[in-house]
Amino acid sequence: MSEFTGEVQANMGLVLDQVCAGLPNGGDHESRRYVAEQLIQAVRAGKTTLGELTSAGRRAVVYLKNAPKSA
């Protein structure tokens, strides 16, 4: 069975949009890509519920907000 079922993919898309809404302008391409990669890692680790994915997405956004800015 694929870990990326239709329901999981829908949850990933929902979480990506929700958590990136907390970034300026909904997040730039690189920020959204980073969050998406973290969501993929979460699913591969067996975290597939909406709550688990939301937690992973929020952690990714916190990391991005606290990451040093490059000049």
The first five atom37 places (N, CA, C, CB, O) and aatype in JSON, in Angstrom:
{
  "aatype": [12, 15, 6, 13, 16, 7, 6, 19, 5, 0, 2, 12, 7, 10, 19, 10, 3, 5, 19, 4, 0, 7, 10, 14, 2, 7, 7, 3, 8, 6, 15, 1, 1, 18, 19, 0, 6, 5, 10, 9, 5, 0, 19, 1, 0, 7, 11, 16, 16, 10, 7, 6, 10, 16, 15, 0, 7, 1, 1, 0, 19, 19, 18, 10, 11, 2, 0, 14, 11, 15, 0],
  "atom_mask": [
    [1, 1, 1, 1, 1],
    [1, 1, 1, 1, 1],
    [1, 1, 1, 1, 1],
    [1, 1, 1, 1, 1],
    [1, 1, 1, 1, 1],
    [1, 1, 1, 0, 1],
    [1, 1, 1, 1, 1],
    [1, 1, 1, 1, 1],
    [1, 1, 1, 1, 1],
    [1, 1, 1, 1, 1],
    [1, 1, 1, 1, 1],
    [1, 1, 1, 1, 1],
    [1, 1, 1, 0, 1],
    [1, 1, 1, 1, 1],
    [1, 1, 1, 1, 1],
    [1, 1, 1, 1, 1],
    [1, 1, 1, 1, 1],
    [1, 1, 1, 1, 1],
    [1, 1, 1, 1, 1],
    [1, 1, 1, 1, 1],
    [1, 1, 1, 1, 1],
    [1, 1, 1, 0, 1],
    [1, 1, 1, 1, 1],
    [1, 1, 1, 1, 1],
    [1, 1, 1, 1, 1],
    [1, 1, 1, 0, 1],
    [1, 1, 1, 0, 1],
    [1, 1, 1, 1, 1],
    [1, 1, 1, 1, 1],
    [1, 1, 1, 1, 1],
    [1, 1, 1, 1, 1],
    [1, 1, 1, 1, 1],
    [1, 1, 1, 1, 1],
    [1, 1, 1, 1, 1],
    [1, 1, 1, 1, 1],
    [1, 1, 1, 1, 1],
    [1, 1, 1, 1, 1],
    [1, 1, 1, 1, 1],
    [1, 1, 1, 1, 1],
    [1, 1, 1, 1, 1],
    [1, 1, 1, 1, 1],
    [1, 1, 1, 1, 1],
    [1, 1, 1, 1, 1],
    [1, 1, 1, 1, 1],
    [1, 1, 1, 1, 1],
    [1, 1, 1, 0, 1],
    [1, 1, 1, 1, 1],
    [1, 1, 1, 1, 1],
    [1, 1, 1, 1, 1],
    [1, 1, 1, 1, 1],
    [1, 1, 1, 0, 1],
    [1, 1, 1, 1, 1],
    [1, 1, 1, 1, 1],
    [1, 1, 1, 1, 1],
    [1, 1, 1, 1, 1],
    [1, 1, 1, 1, 1],
    [1, 1, 1, 0, 1],
    [1, 1, 1, 1, 1],
    [1, 1, 1, 1, 1],
    [1, 1, 1, 1, 1],
    [1, 1, 1, 1, 1],
    [1, 1, 1, 1, 1],
    [1, 1, 1, 1, 1],
    [1, 1, 1, 1, 1],
    [1, 1, 1, 1, 1],
    [1, 1, 1, 1, 1],
    [1, 1, 1, 1, 1],
    [1, 1, 1, 1, 1],
    [1, 1, 1, 1, 1],
    [1, 1, 1, 1, 1],
    [1, 1, 1, 1, 1]
  ],
  "atom_positions": [
    [[0.84, -1.19, 0.0], [0.0, 0.0, 0.0], [0.88, 1.24, 0.0], [-0.95, 0.0, 1.22], [1.85, 1.32, 0.75]],
    [[0.54, 2.19, -0.83], [1.32, 3.43, -0.93], [1.08, 4.28, 0.3], [0.96, 4.21, -2.2], [-0.05, 4.39, 0.78]],
    [[2.15, 4.87, 0.81], [2.01, 5.76, 1.97], [1.36, 7.08, 1.57], [3.38, 6.02, 2.62], [0.83, 7.8, 2.42]],
    [[1.4, 7.4, 0.28], [0.85, 8.66, -0.21], [-0.53, 8.43, -0.84], [1.82, 9.31, -1.24], [-0.71, 8.64, -2.04]],
    [[-1.48, 8.0, -0.03], [-2.85, 7.79, -0.51], [-3.47, 9.14, -0.86], [-3.71, 7.05, 0.55], [-2.91, 10.19, -0.54]],
    [[-4.6, 9.09, -1.51], [-5.29, 10.33, -1.87], [-5.61, 11.18, -0.65], [0.0, 0.0, 0.0], [-5.47, 12.41, -0.69]],
    [[-6.03, 10.54, 0.43], [-6.34, 11.28, 1.66], [-5.09, 11.94, 2.23], [-6.96, 10.35, 2.71], [-5.13, 13.1, 2.66]],
    [[-3.99, 11.22, 2.24], [-2.74, 11.78, 2.76], [-2.28, 12.95, 1.89], [-1.63, 10.69, 2.83], [-1.85, 13.98, 2.41]],
    [[-2.37, 12.79, 0.59], [-1.98, 13.88, -0.31], [-2.85, 15.11, -0.09], [-2.07, 13.43, -1.77], [-2.35, 16.24, -0.1]],
    [[-4.14, 14.9, 0.11], [-5.04, 16.02, 0.36], [-4.68, 16.71, 1.68], [-6.51, 15.54, 0.4], [-4.66, 17.94, 1.75]],
    [[-4.39, 15.92, 2.7], [-3.98, 16.49, 3.99], [-2.68, 17.27, 3.85], [-3.82, 15.39, 5.04], [-2.53, 18.34, 4.44]],
    [[-1.74, 16.75, 3.08], [-0.47, 17.44, 2.88], [-0.69, 18.8, 2.22], [0.49, 16.59, 2.02], [-0.1, 19.8, 2.63]],
    [[-1.53, 18.84, 1.2], [-1.82, 20.1, 0.52], [-2.49, 21.11, 1.43], [0.0, 0.0, 0.0], [-2.16, 22.29, 1.43]],
    [[-3.44, 20.63, 2.22], [-4.14, 21.49, 3.17], [-3.17, 22.06, 4.19], [-5.26, 20.71, 3.87], [-3.18, 23.26, 4.46]],
    [[-2.35, 21.2, 4.77], [-1.38, 21.64, 5.78], [-0.38, 22.62, 5.17], [-0.65, 20.43, 6.39], [-0.05, 23.63, 5.79]],
    [[0.11, 22.33, 3.98], [1.07, 23.22, 3.33], [0.49, 24.63, 3.22], [1.45, 22.69, 1.94], [1.15, 25.61, 3.56]],
    [[-0.74, 24.72, 2.73], [-1.38, 26.04, 2.58], [-1.62, 26.7, 3.93], [-2.7, 25.9, 1.83], [-1.39, 27.9, 4.08]],
    [[-2.08, 25.93, 4.91], [-2.38, 26.51, 6.22], [-1.14, 27.02, 6.93], [-3.08, 25.49, 7.1], [-1.13, 28.15, 7.43]],
    [[-0.1, 26.22, 6.99], [1.07, 26.65, 7.75], [1.85, 27.73, 7.02], [1.98, 25.46, 8.04], [2.45, 28.6, 7.65]],
    [[1.87, 27.69, 5.7], [2.58, 28.72, 4.94], [1.85, 30.06, 4.97], [2.78, 28.28, 3.5], [2.44, 31.09, 4.67]],
    [[0.58, 30.05, 5.34], [-0.15, 31.31, 5.49], [0.48, 32.16, 6.59], [-1.64, 31.03, 5.81], [0.28, 33.38, 6.62]],
    [[1.23, 31.54, 7.49], [1.92, 32.26, 8.55], [3.22, 32.89, 8.11], [0.0, 0.0, 0.0], [3.87, 33.59, 8.89]],
    [[3.61, 32.65, 6.87], [4.83, 33.26, 6.32], [4.45, 34.5, 5.52], [5.61, 32.24, 5.43], [3.33, 34.59, 5.02]],
    [[5.37, 35.45, 5.39], [5.07, 36.64, 4.57], [4.63, 36.23, 3.16], [6.31, 37.56, 4.49], [5.29, 35.43, 2.5]],
    [[3.51, 36.78, 2.73], [2.95, 36.51, 1.4], [2.69, 35.03, 1.15], [3.88, 37.04, 0.34], [2.7, 34.59, 0.0]],
    [[2.46, 34.27, 2.2], [2.17, 32.84, 2.03], [3.4, 32.01, 1.75], [0.0, 0.0, 0.0], [3.29, 30.82, 1.44]],
    [[4.57, 32.6, 1.86], [5.82, 31.88, 1.65], [6.29, 31.94, 0.21], [0.0, 0.0, 0.0], [5.49, 31.83, -0.72]],
    [[7.58, 32.11, 0.04], [8.14, 32.08, -1.31], [8.32, 30.62, -1.74], [9.51, 32.85, -1.37], [8.06, 29.7, -0.96]],
    [[8.75, 30.42, -2.97], [8.87, 29.07, -3.51], [9.78, 28.2, -2.65], [9.39, 29.12, -4.94], [9.44, 27.06, -2.34]],
    [[10.93, 28.73, -2.27], [11.9, 27.93, -1.5], [11.35, 27.57, -0.12], [13.21, 28.7, -1.35], [11.57, 26.46, 0.36]],
    [[10.65, 28.5, 0.51], [10.07, 28.22, 1.83], [8.99, 27.14, 1.73], [9.47, 29.5, 2.45], [8.97, 26.21, 2.53]],
    [[8.12, 27.27, 0.75], [7.06, 26.27, 0.57], [7.67, 24.91, 0.21], [6.07, 26.72, -0.53], [7.16, 23.87, 0.64]],
    [[8.73, 24.92, -0.56], [9.4, 23.68, -0.91], [9.98, 23.01, 0.33], [10.51, 23.94, -1.95], [9.86, 21.79, 0.5]],
    [[10.6, 23.8, 1.21], [11.17, 23.25, 2.44], [10.06, 22.61, 3.28], [11.89, 24.35, 3.24], [10.22, 21.49, 3.77]],
    [[8.96, 23.31, 3.46], [7.85, 22.78, 4.25], [7.33, 21.49, 3.6], [6.7, 23.83, 4.38], [7.08, 20.51, 4.31]],
    [[7.17, 21.48, 2.29], [6.69, 20.29, 1.59], [7.64, 19.11, 1.8], [6.53, 20.58, 0.08], [7.19, 17.98, 2.0]],
    [[8.94, 19.37, 1.76], [9.92, 18.3, 1.98], [9.8, 17.74, 3.39], [11.35, 18.82, 1.74], [9.94, 16.53, 3.6]],
    [[9.55, 18.61, 4.36], [9.37, 18.15, 5.73], [8.1, 17.31, 5.88], [9.33, 19.35, 6.69], [8.08, 16.34, 6.63]],
    [[7.06, 17.69, 5.16], [5.83, 16.91, 5.19], [6.05, 15.53, 4.56], [4.71, 17.65, 4.45], [5.54, 14.53, 5.06]],
    [[6.8, 15.48, 3.48], [7.11, 14.19, 2.84], [7.89, 13.3, 3.8], [7.92, 14.41, 1.53], [7.6, 12.11, 3.92]],
    [[8.87, 13.88, 4.49], [9.64, 13.1, 5.47], [8.74, 12.57, 6.58], [10.77, 13.95, 6.07], [8.9, 11.44, 7.03]],
    [[7.79, 13.4, 7.02], [6.87, 12.97, 8.07], [6.04, 11.78, 7.61], [5.95, 14.13, 8.49], [5.87, 10.81, 8.35]],
    [[5.53, 11.84, 6.39], [4.72, 10.74, 5.86], [5.57, 9.48, 5.75], [4.13, 11.1, 4.48], [5.11, 8.39, 6.1]],
    [[6.77, 9.61, 5.29], [7.65, 8.44, 5.17], [7.98, 7.84, 6.53], [8.95, 8.82, 4.45], [8.3, 6.66, 6.62]],
    [[7.89, 8.66, 7.59], [8.11, 8.18, 8.96], [6.82, 7.64, 9.57], [8.68, 9.3, 9.83], [6.79, 7.28, 10.75]],
    [[5.75, 7.58, 8.78], [4.49, 7.02, 9.25], [3.53, 8.01, 9.87], [0.0, 0.0, 0.0], [2.49, 7.62, 10.39]],
    [[3.86, 9.29, 9.81], [2.99, 10.32, 10.38], [2.07, 10.83, 9.27], [3.84, 11.5, 11.0], [2.47, 11.66, 8.44]],
    [[0.85, 10.32, 9.26], [-0.04, 10.61, 8.14], [-1.35, 11.3, 8.53], [-0.36, 9.35, 7.42], [-2.12, 11.69, 7.65]],
    [[-1.61, 11.45, 9.82], [-2.86, 12.09, 10.21], [-2.74, 13.6, 10.02], [-3.22, 11.76, 11.68], [-1.64, 14.15, 9.93]],
    [[-3.88, 14.25, 9.96], [-3.89, 15.7, 9.8], [-3.15, 16.38, 10.95], [-5.34, 16.23, 9.71], [-2.4, 17.33, 10.73]],
    [[-3.35, 15.9, 12.16], [-2.67, 16.48, 13.32], [-1.16, 16.31, 13.25], [0.0, 0.0, 0.0], [-0.42, 17.24, 13.54]],
    [[-0.72, 15.12, 12.88], [0.72, 14.86, 12.79], [1.36, 15.69, 11.69], [0.98, 13.37, 12.54], [2.46, 16.23, 11.87]],
    [[0.69, 15.8, 10.57], [1.23, 16.6, 9.47], [1.23, 18.09, 9.82], [0.42, 16.37, 8.19], [2.16, 18.81, 9.46]],
    [[0.2, 18.54, 10.53], [0.16, 19.94, 10.94], [1.32, 20.24, 11.88], [-1.19, 20.26, 11.63], [1.95, 21.29, 11.77]],
    [[1.6, 19.34, 12.81], [2.73, 19.53, 13.72], [4.05, 19.61, 12.95], [2.8, 18.39, 14.74], [4.88, 20.48, 13.23]],
    [[4.23, 18.72, 12.0], [5.46, 18.73, 11.19], [5.57, 20.03, 10.39], [5.5, 17.52, 10.25], [6.64, 20.62, 10.3]],
    [[4.46, 20.46, 9.82], [4.46, 21.7, 9.05], [4.76, 22.91, 9.91], [0.0, 0.0, 0.0], [5.51, 23.8, 9.5]],
    [[4.18, 22.95, 11.09], [4.43, 24.08, 12.0], [5.89, 24.12, 12.44], [3.52, 24.0, 13.22], [6.48, 25.19, 12.53]],
    [[6.46, 22.95, 12.71], [7.88, 22.9, 13.08], [8.74, 23.46, 11.95], [8.32, 21.45, 13.42], [9.71, 24.18, 12.19]],
    [[8.4, 23.12, 10.72], [9.15, 23.61, 9.57], [9.06, 25.13, 9.46], [8.65, 22.95, 8.27], [10.05, 25.79, 9.17]],
    [[7.87, 25.68, 9.69], [7.7, 27.14, 9.62], [8.46, 27.83, 10.74], [6.2, 27.51, 9.69], [9.08, 28.87, 10.51]],
    [[8.44, 27.26, 11.94], [9.2, 27.84, 13.05], [10.68, 27.85, 12.69], [8.96, 27.05, 14.37], [11.38, 28.84, 12.94]],
    [[11.16, 26.75, 12.12], [12.56, 26.7, 11.7], [12.87, 27.81, 10.7], [12.9, 25.32, 11.09], [13.87, 28.51, 10.83]],
    [[12.01, 27.97, 9.71], [12.24, 28.99, 8.68], [12.24, 30.39, 9.29], [11.17, 28.9, 7.59], [13.05, 31.24, 8.9]],
    [[11.34, 30.64, 10.22], [11.27, 31.97, 10.84], [12.49, 32.26, 11.69], [10.01, 32.09, 11.68], [12.86, 33.43, 11.85]],
    [[13.11, 31.23, 12.25], [14.27, 31.41, 13.11], [15.6, 31.22, 12.4], [14.19, 30.47, 14.27], [16.66, 31.46, 12.99]],
    [[15.56, 30.78, 11.16], [16.8, 30.54, 10.41], [17.49, 31.86, 10.12], [16.51, 29.79, 9.08], [16.84, 32.87, 9.84]],
    [[18.83, 31.87, 10.2], [19.55, 33.11, 9.88], [19.29, 33.52, 8.44], [21.06, 32.93, 10.11], [19.25, 32.69, 7.53]],
    [[19.11, 34.8, 8.25], [18.87, 35.34, 6.9], [20.2, 35.5, 6.18], [18.1, 36.71, 6.97], [21.17, 36.02, 6.74]],
    [[20.24, 35.05, 4.93], [21.47, 35.22, 4.14], [21.47, 36.62, 3.53], [21.59, 34.13, 3.04], [20.42, 37.16, 3.18]],
    [[22.65, 37.17, 3.41], [22.78, 38.55, 2.89], [22.79, 38.59, 1.4], [24.02, 39.2, 3.41], [22.88, 39.67, 0.81]]
  ]
}
